[in-house]
Amino acid sequence: VIMMAPKGPGHTVRGEYELQLKLDFDKKNIVWDDVPVPMKSRHAISESTRGNLMLEKSNFLTLQCGFEFHYHHIGSGPCILFLHGSGTGASGMTNFRGNYQSFVDQGFSVLIPDLPGYGFSSKPDDVVYSMDFFNEKLIGLLDALNIDDVSIVGNSLGGALALGMAINTPDRVKKLILMAPGGLEDQSEYNNMPGIKKLLGDFLGGPMNSEKIEGLLKLFPYDPTIVTQEMIEDRLEILPLMNQQVLATMQIPNLTKRLHEIQAPILSIWGLDDQFIPIKGLATLQMNCQNIRTISFNKCGHWVMIEKANEFNAYCVNFLQNS
């Protein structure tokens, strides 16, 4: 299914979804109609959760294999690749809207894709979402855009993919900035974390609604009051486009034994009250990586780039410019 930006009044975004979306640009009304299309997604949204579309679309690029990426490419200068985390309704901009401009202002270009299975990028339902699958597509995106190497900012799933790229394609990775990355434990460890339990239980266990989205999002930060209605509506916009395949089949290996292979300098930033990624991963990185500095925040959860945005942006830019 190829998603294109709406082109005018009454345009219908169609695909293998349980919902079709009609946009009336003159009245700026959003109308959701149930469409009885058989597929794996079960995430129809009730009337009470249907709000205004908020996430901006940017660029679409189809790889030779047929996979279509949605991405933002902003600024000029050395390229910083932002890789977002997993979760219901996740996308590049839902993770990094409050960060990228600080990098652009300091002379970097930023590339913010929606990962396979997320956002407005393709969501194949006949593949296993392994680390190799994700990174093969990301390397394909870099090749298509003629980008030889990048520094990577990766959160959670995106951090695991960044580690994998640094290990398997070291010539493409200059520096790593990791926020509570996955790939440092066996899957059973992650499945015992409160946030992961709720994420998998809610998304794979039945229809989603705004209350479930809000409850899940409030587990990400230390202070749940930072979760705004805008954040909830961003996720609700993406939710009908998702299917269960990405979370049901995701396979991220434990990379601990290969961390010593990474040559790129690493900045690791953690919130000590993370409910999604075990905090012992911080020590795992410190003990196994060759060139790493770490920064941690107490009273901070899984969203350090959102919860501590100003400090995060400053630390990252300084690391990229001076380390």
Buried (B, 14 or more C-beta within 10 A) or exposed (E): BEBEEBEEEEBEBEBBBBBBBBBEEEEEEBEBEEBEEEEEBBBBBEEEBBBEBBBEBBEBBEBEEEBBBBBBBBBEEBBBBBBBBBBBBBBBBBBBBBBBBBBBEBEBBBBBBBBBBBBBBBBBBEBEBBBEBBBBBBBBBBEEBEBEBBBBBBBBBBBBBBBBBBBBBBEBBBBBBBBBBBBBBEBEBBEEBEBBBBBBEBBEEEEBBBEBBBBBBBBBBBEEEBBEEEBBBBBBBBBBBBBBBBBBBBEBBBBBEBBEBBBBBBBBBBBBBBBBBBEEBBEBBEEBBEEBBBBEBEEBBBBBBBBBBEBBBEBBBEBBEEE
